[in-house]
Amino acid sequence: MDLNKKTYLLITGASRGIGRTMAIECSKKIAPGSLVVLLARSESGLNKTKDQISSNNKSIIVRTIPIDLANAQKSELQKAILTSLEGYNAKDFERALIIHNAGSLGDSTKLAKELDDIDYWVDYYKLNVFSVTVLNAVFMKEFQDIEKVVVNITSLCGIQPFPSLSYYCSGKASREMYFKVLASEEPNVVVLNYSPGPVDTEMFHEIQTNSHDENLRSSFTEQLEKRTVLTTEQTTAKFLSVLEANKFKSGDHVDYFD
């Protein structure tokens, strides 16, 4: 896959961590005249990402849209994409690429048998599943006439259970299956479920500190001590190599260690 095309690139959760690094590194690959759109709650975080992108590549346009995906309605997601395209038409681009990176861990201090708060479940799925699928549907409709690449940042937790991570595992599994169905329905769209591996992010440290499961906490601590945790730069480099090689079947789950 040749990434050096005039691209509309949208990344959620782009204010920090993996999302920020992916935004920066992807922006180095795409062609002049491309448009990069950054979504997240933190306006200051988005501006930091924008500044880093602009310092590396002045031939592209970067727009930031602060939005709380946990509470966004369809109309707000539509407005976000339409606002980002101000002065452009979808057909101005050779390719549209969306990276669904935003997400949260959920409460890891409890076991599955204790998770009886329906409101918490609904709120968790609003951010991690519902807003993702609706945003993707809006994206698909807006860019229906051009080449599209859809990336879901998933996890080993989406295909393997981990004690104390009921919210995270079930959310990732649901989200990944949605994108597998999308791939089966849309043969002309490239869909990738990319699992970044254990990365040194706030979420990694949250599990290492707060997980109810002692073995999981110990495992994460050991990875930190042995320095086997990946950097956001390492996993992003692998992600880009996976896209460029394009040897995966659309909809596949591809892990950093594959």
N, C-alpha and C positions, 0 to 999 in steps of 0.2 A: 504494500500500500504506500503510495507516494503521498506523504503528508504535506509536501510543498505545493499546496493548492490555495487559492483564495477561499478562505474558510470563515464560516460563522461558527465560533466556538463558544459554547456556554458551559460553565462549570459551577455546580452548586457546592456550598461549603468551602468557598474559595478564600476565606479570610485567614486561614491558618492551616497548619499541618499538611497532610497529603494534598488537599485541594489547592492550597497555595502553590506548592512545588509543582504540581501538575500544570497549573495555569502558567507558571513561569516557563517551564521547560517545553510545553506544547507550543507556546508563543514563539519560541526560537525556531520551530520547525515549519510553521505555516507561512504562506506567501505574503508579500507586501499587499496592502489593501484589505487584509483580513480584519475581522471584527471579533474582539474577545469580550465576552459578557460574563461578569463575575457576580454571583449571587451568594448572600449569606446575611445573617442578622447584624453582624458587627460592621458598621460603616467605616470605622477607623481601621479595622483589620483589612477590609476590602481595599481601602486607599493605599495601605502598605503594599499589598499584592500588586495593585495597579502601578505604583511607583517602580517596583522592581521589574515588572514587565516592560514598562516604557523605557527604563534605563538600558535594557538589553536590546530592544527592537523598537525603533522610532517609526517604522514603516507600517505599523498596524494601529488600529484604534482600539482603546480599552474603555469599556463602560461598566460602571458599578451600579448594582441595584440592591440596596438593603431591603431585605424581606424576611419575615418570620414564616418559614415554610411550615412550621407546626400548626399555624392558624390560617394559612392562606387559602382563600376560596378560588374556585376556577377563574372567576373574573379578574382576580389579582394576578394570577399566573399568566393569563392572557395579556393583561396590561403590561406585565414585566417584559414579555417577549416583544410586544408591539413597541413599547418605549425603547427597548434596546435597538430596534431596527429603524429608529427615526432617521430619515434621510436616505434610507436604503430600501431595496426591495429584496425579497428572499432570493429571486433569480439573479441578483447581482453576484452571488457566490457560487463557486464550483462545488462546494461541499458544506454540509451542516453537520457539526459534531457536538454531541451533548455528553457530558460526563456527570452522572448522578453520584456525587460523592457525599453530600450532606447526610448525616445520620447521628444517632446517639446510642449509648450503651444500654440505658435503662438501669433499673435498680438491681445491682448484683449482690446485695447483702442478704437476699432471701432465696429460699428454695422454691421450686416449681409448685409444691403443694401449698405454699403460703400466698400465692399471688391471686388474691380474691377481690382486688380493687378494679372494678370495671372501668371507672373513669380514667385510671392510670393506663390501662390497656388501650383504651380509645385514643388517649393523647399520644401514647407511644406510636401507635400505628398511623396516626395522622401525619406525623413527621417522617417516619421511616418507610411507610408503604403508600398511604393514600396520596400525599402530596407528590410523591415521586411518579406514581402512575398517571396522575392527572396532568402534571407538568409535561410528562413525556407525550401524552396524547395531544396536548396543545402544540408542542414542538413538531410532532409528526404532521399535524394538519397544516401548520404554517409553512413547513418546508417540504410539502408533499411532492413538489415537482423537481427536486434536485437530489443529488446523491446524499445519503445520510449514513452516519455512523453513530450508534448508540452504545454508550459504555455505562455499565453498572458496577460501582465499586462494592464488591461483595466480601466474603470472608470464608475461611474454613468453617466457621460457625454456621454457615448456611447449609452445609452438607454433613456436619458432624456435631453431635451434642456435647456441650460442656456444662458441668455442674455450676449452678448459680447464674447462668447466662440465658435463662429462658426467654426473656424479652429479646435480647440481641439475636440469639439463634433462630427463634421463630420469625422475627422480622426479616432477617437476612434470607431465610429460606423462602418466605412468601414473596419477597421482592425479586429474588433470583428466578423463581418459577414464572413470575409475570413476564420477565424478559425472555425466558425460553419460549413461552407461548408467542410472544411478539415475533421472535425469530422464525418460528414455524409458520406464522401467518404472512410475514413480509420477506419474501426471498430476495428482494432487491435492497434490503437494509442490512448493513453489517452490525451485528449485535454481539457485544463482548461482556461477559461477567468476569471481571478481573479481581482476583483475591491478592491483596498486596503483601501478605505475610505479616509476621510480627514487626510492627514499625514503632519507633520511639515517638509516640504521640501522647497527648493527654489521656486518651482512652486507654492506652496500654498501662499507664501509671495508675489509672483509676482501678483497673482490674487487679493490678499487683497490690494495691493498698486495701481495697474494699471488698473484694470477692468473698462470699461466704465460704467458698471451698478452699481449705488450707493447701491442698495439693496444687491447685491452680495458682494461688498466690506464690507458693514456693517456686513453681516452674517459671513464672514471670520474673521473679527476683533472681533466679539463677541465670536466666537469659541476660539480664542487665549486668550481673557480675561478670559473666563470661564474654560480654560485649558481642553477643550474637544477634542482638536486636538490630533490625535494619534502619537505615536513615530514610527519610522521605525522598532524598535524591536517588538512593539505590533502587527503591521500588518503582519510582517514576521512570528511571532509565530502562528497567526491565519492561515496564508497561509499554513504553514507546517502541521497544524492540519487538514486542509481541504484535503490536499494530502494524509495524512496517513489514515484518515477515509475513503476516496475514496467513498463517498456516492453520489457524483454528477454524472449526466449523462454527458458523454463526449461531450464537446462543450458548456456546461452550463456557464452562467454568475453567478459567486458566489461573493457576496459582503461581506466585513468584517462584516457587521451587520446582515447578514443572519443567 
